[in-house]
């Protein structure tokens, strides 16, 4: 800078000397010599001048120096190994001078322009993935577009701040994608494929052969750390279903107050064959031909997904026919398909064992898809595959899976269906010929035998209270048939005033329903004994609810707009306030029953 000032000064003297040169050439030469001598003297003086403290301080602030660079470089990382006392990391007031404890939000800010200018354009350039090719759905022409967020009320939720208005098309697409992922889970097709290796387990109760030899490959991670196991071990994770000390309010006949709630979000790829509610927790178990067990937490107000999925487990190459919780605590799940084995899933520990045979009944128990668990939790009943001389039902101990007894019923083509007494001390079974047998586990003998009034029975169920104690305490016996006729029998008419069994050979049903002409496929009585649900999978929307004990069909539900489909499974909640319906399309819909 001083050198430039001297040159300007010399130039000015040259300008002043030009008029003198016109008057006298000799004097101009002398003036030129003086200018050159002055320029040399000024140059010598500039070289010798040293910077003062003020100028050095200005240079340090503008350009920095070595000491300052080293000090700034040492902040946030241990560069100077000689500084072991940690004095350099603290200011004089004792506070930390580094930036390692400062939030990222305090280090950076978005320069959105002056706040008063509402038309300021804020364009965010989308980040490009340099590691590979851009996704196929990204278009370079999107960056040429300009989208107004403030002008559209539906797009204001995409703004970062209130002053933001215009963004590029690429940034608009990115924000829409982020907003969608924030509200919805990543779909399965978009997730990275991380298929775990198949685990092979040996049966602990049946055979020494490997599970893989029977096709029982379980596609899942370590079953000892399933999410549901941790949930059940911690009682505070799920709210137990409250047990009301008072009796539930009685329902009115003919008109029912029922409201549809949120359905199960997951849609199975095949028909839902079995539904079961947990006895203590708001959990629904569902399974079907998809070979997968699903456990959903029943909570219609859950966010972001109502009735969220707790866990699922897939059984390789085994379409499931039946699955159920073991009462009364529901700590085990029994499930099976049309195979020579069934599984037991212990929820607290997360382990799964397979029972591959029933000792002593190998020839009569070739498949194990049709089973039912006793309400007391002590027994498991399996329908045998042998039909010589009638049908057979094997009784197993639910804890040890050992054979206890066998019940044989006479009639052509074997057992049509059966049901446990409410106290778990006996069974009621019906043959395909129409003969009904009341059988006691303790005496290993028949208590009574009678014939159904219908033709070609298909399903049977028990329910209600205040029935004969010698028949387990169930009041109602409901039998469905191939013709669609459903018969309801009142067991109170089966006993005398002295509480003795007096069952006629062909008792008359209290009520018969002929709403359907296709075979009855499902019968279910609510735990409080006030409702009966019967359905047929041979026709769409073929489901009806019956009020007990008046035995009248509700006329207000279902309507022609009720989304039932072809019903394949029905289940009532343990408090009789929920109804779950599974259909052939793999959907499970829920309804709330109000008093």
C-alpha positions as a printed Julia matrix, in Angstrom:
595×3 Matrix{Float64}:
   0.0     0.0     0.0
   2.7     2.66    0.78
   4.49    1.76   -2.49
   1.34    2.41   -4.45
   0.91    5.76   -2.78
   4.48    6.76   -3.79
   3.78    5.79   -7.4
   0.66    7.88   -7.45
   2.67   10.77   -6.0
   5.33   10.4    -8.7
   2.68   10.29  -11.38
   1.16   13.48  -10.05
   4.5    15.2   -10.17
   4.91   14.11  -13.76
   1.55   15.68  -14.6
   2.59   18.92  -12.88
   5.89   18.96  -14.74
   4.39   18.76  -18.22
   3.54   22.48  -18.51
   7.06   23.37  -17.38
   8.53   21.11  -20.07
   6.7    23.04  -22.73
   8.29   26.3   -21.56
  11.77   25.08  -20.91
  13.15   21.75  -22.02
  16.17   21.98  -19.84
  14.2    22.61  -16.71
  12.01   19.56  -17.54
  15.0    17.28  -17.61
  16.09   18.53  -14.25
  12.61   17.97  -12.84
  12.57   14.43  -14.2
  15.85   13.67  -12.5
  14.46   14.98   -9.24
  11.39   12.76   -9.58
  13.48    9.64  -10.13
  15.72   10.47   -7.19
  12.68   11.06   -4.98
  11.15    7.72   -6.1
  14.32    5.85   -5.22
  14.54    7.55   -1.85
  10.89    6.73   -1.14
  11.43    3.08   -2.1
  14.38    2.81    0.21
  12.39    4.37    3.02
   9.45    1.91    2.46
  11.68   -1.12    2.62
  13.14   -0.1     5.9
   9.78    0.77    7.57
   8.6    -1.97   10.03
   4.96   -2.83   10.89
   3.69   -1.36   14.12
   1.61   -3.3    16.69
  -1.7    -2.05   15.39
  -0.96   -3.22   11.87
   0.27   -6.61   13.09
  -2.89   -7.05   15.12
  -4.97   -6.24   12.05
  -3.03   -8.78    9.98
  -3.51  -11.46   12.64
  -7.25  -10.88   12.81
  -7.66  -10.96    9.03
  -5.15  -13.62    7.97
  -4.53  -15.44   11.26
  -1.24  -16.79   12.48
   0.38  -20.15   13.23
  -0.37  -20.13   16.96
  -4.03  -19.36   16.45
  -4.41  -22.04   13.79
  -2.83  -24.63   16.05
  -5.05  -23.63   18.96
  -8.23  -23.83   16.87
  -7.12  -27.16   15.39
  -6.71  -28.6    18.87
 -10.27  -27.87   19.91
 -12.56  -30.91   19.86
  -9.65  -33.4    19.35
  -6.52  -34.39   21.21
  -3.83  -33.11   18.85
  -1.28  -31.69   21.29
  -0.03  -34.63   23.29
   2.06  -32.34   25.52
  -1.05  -30.72   27.0
  -1.77  -33.33   29.68
  -3.07  -30.99   32.34
  -6.12  -30.09   30.31
  -5.56  -26.37   30.89
  -5.9   -25.54   27.21
  -9.43  -27.01   27.11
 -10.79  -24.54   29.68
 -11.37  -20.8    29.54
 -10.43  -18.47   32.33
 -13.95  -18.74   33.82
 -13.63  -22.56   33.93
 -16.08  -23.3    31.09
 -15.17  -25.65   28.25
 -13.93  -23.96   25.11
 -14.46  -26.94   22.77
 -17.44  -27.58   20.54
 -17.93  -31.24   21.39
 -20.79  -30.47   23.8
 -22.58  -28.07   21.47
 -25.67  -29.33   19.65
 -25.59  -29.49   15.87
 -28.63  -27.22   15.75
 -26.59  -24.47   17.44
 -23.71  -24.79   14.99
 -25.73  -24.45   11.77
 -28.74  -22.46   10.69
 -30.88  -22.21    7.57
 -30.39  -18.91    5.8
 -33.93  -18.35    4.57
 -33.45  -14.68    3.73
 -35.14  -11.71    5.35
 -38.23  -12.67    7.36
 -40.22   -9.75    6.03
 -40.03  -10.9     2.42
 -42.7   -13.58    2.08
 -41.87  -14.13   -1.56
 -38.28  -15.1    -0.93
 -37.46  -18.29   -2.79
 -35.93  -21.08   -0.74
 -34.6   -23.77   -3.0
 -33.01  -26.86   -1.45
 -30.91  -28.78   -3.85
 -31.53  -32.52   -3.46
 -28.59  -34.55   -2.4
 -27.37  -36.88   -5.11
 -26.09  -40.33   -4.41
 -22.61  -40.43   -5.88
 -22.03  -44.05   -4.91
 -24.33  -45.4    -7.61
 -26.98  -44.66  -10.18
 -29.94  -42.5    -9.21
 -33.26  -44.32   -8.48
 -35.5   -44.9   -11.47
 -38.32  -42.77  -10.05
 -36.16  -39.62   -9.82
 -36.55  -37.24  -12.76
 -34.04  -34.47  -13.46
 -36.86  -32.28  -14.73
 -38.26  -32.1   -11.19
 -35.51  -29.67  -10.21
 -36.78  -27.2   -12.78
 -40.2   -27.06  -11.14
 -41.15  -24.67   -8.34
 -43.8   -25.66   -5.81
 -45.52  -23.19   -3.47
 -46.12  -24.62    0.02
 -47.79  -21.57    1.54
 -50.29  -21.19   -1.29
 -51.82  -24.67   -0.76
 -53.32  -25.43    2.64
 -52.66  -29.17    2.2
 -48.93  -28.6     1.66
 -48.26  -26.29    4.59
 -47.39  -29.24    6.77
 -44.3   -29.8     4.6
 -42.75  -26.43    5.52
 -39.71  -26.21    7.79
 -40.62  -22.73    9.05
 -43.58  -20.42    8.59
 -41.75  -18.09    6.19
 -40.92  -20.85    3.74
 -42.92  -20.83    0.52
 -41.21  -21.97   -2.69
 -39.16  -25.15   -3.04
 -37.89  -27.11   -6.01
 -39.66  -30.16   -7.39
 -36.96  -32.53   -6.18
 -37.14  -31.16   -2.64
 -40.94  -31.4    -2.77
 -40.72  -35.08   -3.71
 -38.24  -35.74   -0.91
 -40.43  -34.09    1.72
 -43.5   -35.98    0.57
 -41.57  -39.22    0.91
 -40.39  -38.3     4.42
 -43.92  -37.35    5.46
 -45.29  -40.66    4.18
 -42.62  -42.69    5.99
 -43.36  -40.78    9.16
 -47.01  -41.82    9.05
 -46.66  -45.33    7.61
 -44.32  -48.2     8.19
 -41.93  -49.23    5.46
 -43.67  -51.89    3.34
 -42.22  -55.37    3.16
 -41.26  -55.07   -0.5
 -39.14  -51.99    0.28
 -37.25  -53.52    3.18
 -33.82  -55.02    2.78
 -34.04  -58.77    2.49
 -32.46  -60.28    5.59
 -33.9   -63.75    5.7
 -32.58  -65.55    8.78
 -31.27  -69.03    8.52
 -33.72  -71.78    9.28
 -33.37  -73.16   12.78
 -33.83  -76.84   13.37
 -35.1   -78.04   16.7
 -35.66  -81.48   18.06
 -38.88  -82.6    19.59
 -38.78  -82.77   23.37
 -41.9   -84.87   23.76
 -42.29  -87.12   20.79
 -39.56  -88.49   18.62
 -35.77  -88.23   18.49
 -35.84  -87.47   14.79
 -35.01  -83.99   13.58
 -37.81  -81.58   12.93
 -36.48  -80.95    9.46
 -37.21  -84.53    8.52
 -40.91  -83.83    9.05
 -40.82  -80.45    7.35
 -41.09  -78.46   10.58
 -38.6   -75.73    9.71
 -39.34  -72.6    11.7
 -38.45  -69.44    9.81
 -37.65  -66.97   12.55
 -34.85  -65.51   14.61
 -33.83  -66.81   18.02
 -37.15  -67.79   19.57
 -35.86  -67.26   23.09
 -35.95  -63.5    22.54
 -39.35  -63.04   20.94
 -40.96  -59.66   21.66
 -44.08  -61.21   23.17
 -42.02  -63.16   25.67
 -40.56  -59.94   27.02
 -44.01  -58.35   27.04
 -45.53  -61.17   29.05
 -42.64  -61.23   31.51
 -43.25  -57.55   32.25
 -46.8   -57.16   33.49
 -46.71  -53.42   32.98
 -46.13  -53.64   29.24
 -49.68  -54.77   28.48
 -52.78  -54.01   30.48
 -54.5   -57.11   31.76
 -58.13  -57.55   30.82
 -60.1   -56.3    33.84
 -62.17  -58.93   35.62
 -65.48  -57.44   36.6
 -66.92  -58.64   39.9
 -70.47  -57.71   38.89
 -72.44  -59.48   36.21
 -72.49  -57.99   32.74
 -75.61  -56.08   31.79
 -78.13  -58.25   30.01
 -78.51  -57.69   26.29
 -81.83  -56.87   24.69
 -83.32  -59.37   22.23
 -83.94  -58.58   18.56
 -81.88  -55.33   18.52
 -78.16  -55.31   19.31
 -75.93  -52.28   19.91
 -72.83  -53.24   17.92
 -70.24  -50.96   16.33
 -67.42  -51.79   13.95
 -63.93  -50.81   15.15
 -60.53  -50.81   13.49
 -59.75  -54.05   11.7
 -56.53  -56.02   12.03
 -54.1   -54.16    9.74
 -52.37  -57.22    8.34
 -54.16  -59.08    5.55
 -53.18  -62.72    5.21
 -52.65  -64.29    1.82
 -55.07  -67.15    2.57
 -58.22  -67.82    4.55
 -58.15  -67.25    8.31
 -58.83  -70.68    9.77
 -58.58  -69.99   13.5
 -59.06  -67.05   15.91
 -58.46  -66.99   19.66
 -58.36  -64.26   22.32
 -55.83  -64.34   25.16
 -57.53  -65.04   28.53
 -55.75  -62.18   30.37
 -54.23  -59.74   27.87
 -55.83  -57.88   24.93
 -54.12  -60.12   22.37
 -55.66  -61.83   19.36
 -54.16  -64.99   17.88
 -54.87  -65.72   14.22
 -53.62  -68.37   11.8
 -54.52  -70.07    8.56
 -53.25  -71.66    5.39
 -50.52  -69.01    5.17
 -48.51  -71.15    7.65
 -47.98  -68.16    9.95
 -49.06  -67.36   13.5
 -49.95  -63.71   14.15
 -50.3   -62.04   17.53
 -51.91  -58.58   17.54
 -52.37  -56.18   20.43
 -56.05  -55.2    20.4
 -56.0   -51.42   20.76
 -58.07  -49.44   18.26
 -56.55  -46.13   19.5
 -52.89  -47.15   19.05
 -50.76  -44.74   17.01
 -49.73  -44.84   14.26
 -51.16  -48.31   13.54
 -54.32  -49.48   15.36
 -54.24  -53.08   16.61
 -50.48  -53.35   16.01
 -48.69  -56.59   15.31
 -46.74  -57.91   18.32
 -44.97  -60.76   16.62
 -45.41  -63.43   13.97
 -43.82  -66.79   13.39
 -43.84  -68.83   10.2
 -43.9   -72.6    10.13
 -42.4   -73.94    6.93
 -44.68  -75.96    4.65
 -47.42  -76.39    7.28
 -50.78  -74.75    6.54
 -52.26  -74.23   10.01
 -55.7   -75.61   10.79
 -56.08  -74.91   14.53
 -54.34  -72.62   17.04
 -55.4   -71.75   20.57
 -54.19  -70.36   23.9
 -53.96  -72.76   26.82
 -56.28  -71.66   29.61
 -56.39  -70.37   32.25
 -53.19  -68.26   32.1
 -52.62  -68.37   28.35
 -48.86  -68.9    28.69
 -48.75  -71.51   25.92
 -50.02  -71.68   22.35
 -50.88  -74.99   20.7
 -51.02  -75.02   16.91
 -51.07  -77.66   14.2
 -51.84  -78.45   10.58
 -52.6   -81.58    8.63
 -49.33  -83.21    9.69
 -48.09  -85.98   11.97
 -47.06  -83.48   14.63
 -48.19  -80.36   16.47
 -46.29  -77.5    18.12
 -46.33  -75.95   21.59
 -45.08  -72.37   21.91
 -44.11  -71.41   25.45
 -44.56  -67.64   25.57
 -42.61  -66.7    28.75
 -39.46  -68.49   27.57
 -40.05  -68.18   23.83
 -39.2   -71.81   23.12
 -41.11  -74.03   20.7
 -41.29  -77.77   20.97
 -42.85  -80.28   18.62
 -44.79  -83.41   19.53
 -44.34  -85.92   16.73
 -46.35  -88.89   17.95
 -48.82  -90.14   20.56
 -47.4   -93.22   22.25
 -49.63  -96.23   21.87
 -51.85  -94.53   19.26
 -49.53  -94.41   16.27
 -51.91  -96.14   13.88
 -55.0   -94.2    15.0
 -53.39  -90.74   15.19
 -51.79  -90.08   11.81
 -52.8   -86.4    11.63
 -53.18  -83.85   14.44
 -54.92  -80.87   12.87
 -58.19  -81.21   14.82
 -57.65  -80.58   18.5
 -59.32  -78.66   21.32
 -57.97  -77.62   24.74
 -60.01  -78.02   27.89
 -61.11  -74.82   29.73
 -59.34  -76.02   32.86
 -56.02  -76.23   30.99
 -55.29  -79.85   31.95
 -56.26  -81.79   28.82
 -55.93  -81.75   25.07
 -58.33  -83.7    22.84
 -57.26  -84.93   19.38
 -59.56  -86.43   16.76
 -58.06  -89.67   15.5
 -57.69  -90.43   11.84
 -58.96  -94.03   12.11
 -62.63  -94.57   11.26
 -62.95  -98.32   11.72
 -66.04  -98.98   13.76
 -66.62  -95.26   14.3
 -64.44  -92.41   15.45
 -61.92  -91.98   18.23
 -60.8   -88.99   20.31
 -57.51  -89.23   22.19
 -57.11  -87.32   25.46
 -53.59  -86.03   26.26
 -52.15  -84.34   29.31
 -51.6   -80.7    28.25
 -48.48  -80.38   30.41
 -46.61  -83.58   29.58
 -48.38  -84.36   26.23
 -48.72  -87.97   27.37
 -51.72  -90.07   26.44
 -54.4   -90.26   29.15
 -57.49  -91.92   27.68
 -59.47  -92.5    24.5
 -63.11  -91.87   23.72
 -64.71  -93.93   20.96
 -68.02  -93.05   19.37
 -69.95  -95.39   17.13
 -71.29  -94.35   13.77
 -70.32  -94.26   10.14
 -67.52  -91.97    8.94
 -66.25  -91.1    12.4
 -66.48  -87.94   14.52
 -68.2   -84.85   13.11
 -67.29  -82.48   15.98
 -66.96  -82.27   19.76
 -66.66  -79.75   22.6
 -65.31  -79.68   26.16
 -67.53  -79.19   29.18
 -66.98  -75.85   30.91
 -65.38  -77.54   33.94
 -63.04  -79.62   31.74
 -64.24  -82.91   33.23
 -65.88  -84.3    30.11
 -66.66  -84.1    26.4
 -69.75  -83.92   24.23
 -69.14  -85.44   20.8
 -71.35  -86.1    17.8
 -70.79  -88.58   15.02
 -71.5   -87.92   11.39
 -74.47  -90.2    11.76
 -76.11  -87.86   14.29
 -75.43  -89.71   17.58
 -74.45  -87.44   20.5
 -72.34  -88.88   23.34
 -71.75  -87.32   26.77
 -68.43  -88.7    28.06
 -66.73  -88.21   31.45
 -62.93  -88.07   31.77
 -62.87  -89.16   35.41
 -65.0   -92.28   34.93
 -63.71  -92.97   31.38
 -67.29  -93.86   30.43
 -70.41  -92.46   28.78
 -72.8   -90.49   30.94
 -75.56  -90.29   28.33
 -76.2   -90.88   24.62
 -78.91  -89.38   22.41
 -79.67  -88.61   18.74
 -79.81  -85.18   17.11
 -83.0   -84.12   15.39
 -81.13  -82.78   12.34
 -79.39  -84.47    9.43
 -75.67  -84.84    8.68
 -74.22  -82.74   11.51
 -71.08  -80.69   10.89
 -70.26  -78.64   14.02
 -71.14  -78.63   17.73
 -70.58  -76.22   20.62
 -71.48  -75.81   24.29
 -72.08  -72.69   26.36
 -74.13  -70.83   28.9
 -74.33  -71.31   32.65
 -76.68  -72.88   35.21
 -76.78  -76.18   33.37
 -76.71  -79.67   34.89
 -73.65  -80.17   37.1
 -73.34  -83.78   36.0
 -72.85  -82.49   32.41
 -70.25  -79.85   33.21
 -72.65  -76.97   33.98
 -73.28  -75.95   30.35
 -76.88  -75.08   29.57
 -76.89  -74.99   25.76
 -75.95  -77.56   23.15
 -75.91  -76.16   19.59
 -75.53  -78.4    16.53
 -75.15  -77.31   12.88
 -75.74  -79.51    9.84
 -75.03  -79.87    6.15
 -78.45  -78.48    5.26
 -77.76  -75.24    7.14
 -80.24  -76.0     9.94
 -78.99  -75.07   13.42
 -80.61  -76.77   16.45
 -80.41  -75.42   20.01
 -81.03  -77.8    22.93
 -81.65  -76.7    26.53
 -79.88  -79.1    28.89
 -82.15  -78.12   31.76
 -84.73  -80.39   30.2
 -82.26  -83.29   30.43
 -82.53  -83.57   34.23
 -85.39  -84.24   36.59
 -86.38  -82.32   39.67
 -84.19  -84.69   41.7
 -81.22  -83.68   39.49
 -81.14  -87.03   37.74
 -80.31  -87.37   34.06
 -83.38  -88.24   32.03
 -82.41  -87.7    28.41
 -84.84  -89.03   25.83
 -83.48  -90.87   22.84
 -84.55  -88.09   20.45
 -85.0   -84.84   22.39
 -86.74  -81.94   20.69
 -84.67  -78.79   20.16
 -85.84  -75.62   21.82
 -85.27  -73.66   18.64
 -84.17  -74.33   15.07
 -82.77  -71.74   12.66
 -83.06  -72.1     8.9
 -81.53  -68.83    7.71
 -78.91  -70.64    5.59
 -79.12  -73.4     3.02
 -75.36  -74.09    2.9
 -73.47  -76.23    5.46
 -72.87  -74.65    8.85
 -69.14  -74.14    9.36
 -68.81  -72.15   12.61
 -70.62  -72.09   15.94
 -69.52  -69.9    18.84
 -71.19  -68.94   22.16
 -69.96  -65.86   24.02
 -68.31  -66.43   27.43
 -71.22  -64.82   29.27
 -73.68  -67.1    27.45
 -75.84  -64.29   25.99
 -74.89  -64.52   22.32
 -74.62  -67.29   19.74
 -72.86  -66.76   16.41
 -73.34  -69.22   13.57
 -72.03  -68.89   10.03
 -71.45  -70.71    6.74
 -68.45  -70.31    4.47
 -70.44  -71.46    1.44
 -72.1   -68.08    0.98
 -70.99  -64.47    1.27
 -72.0   -62.54    4.43
 -73.57  -65.69    5.91
 -73.34  -64.91    9.64
 -76.05  -64.36   12.23
 -76.17  -63.49   15.94
 -78.73  -65.06   18.27
 -79.84  -63.76   21.66
 -79.84  -66.37   24.4
 -81.98  -67.52   26.22
 -84.81  -66.06   24.13
 -83.3   -67.8    21.05
 -84.16  -64.93   18.71
 -82.05  -63.78   15.79
 -81.02  -60.11   15.81
 -82.7   -58.33   12.93
 -80.57  -55.15   12.88
 -77.19  -56.84   12.34
 -75.6   -57.76   10.07
 -76.91  -55.47    7.36
 -76.43  -55.73    3.61
 -73.5   -53.29    3.95
 -71.66  -55.14    6.71
 -68.24  -56.19    5.29
 -68.15  -59.84    6.29
 -67.19  -61.74    3.15
 -67.07  -65.52    3.27
 -66.73  -66.15    7.01
 -64.22  -68.85    7.94
 -63.68  -68.21   11.69
 -65.43  -66.43   14.57
 -64.29  -65.58   18.11
 -65.72  -63.63   21.06
 -63.57  -61.62   23.45
 -63.12  -62.97   26.96
 -65.33  -60.18   28.32
 -67.95  -60.85   25.6
 -67.59  -57.25   24.39
 -65.61  -57.96   21.21
 -66.37  -59.97   18.1
 -63.64  -61.0    15.67
 -64.54  -62.39   12.25
 -62.04  -63.88    9.79
 -62.91  -64.47    6.16
 -61.63  -66.29    3.12
 -59.79  -63.19    1.84
 -57.44  -63.24    4.85
 -58.99  -60.23    6.61
 -59.88  -60.07   10.3
 -62.54  -57.49   11.16
 -63.48  -56.37   14.67
 -66.76  -55.24   16.23
 -67.51  -53.85   19.68
 -70.61  -55.17   21.43
 -72.22  -52.61   23.74
 -74.8   -53.19   26.41
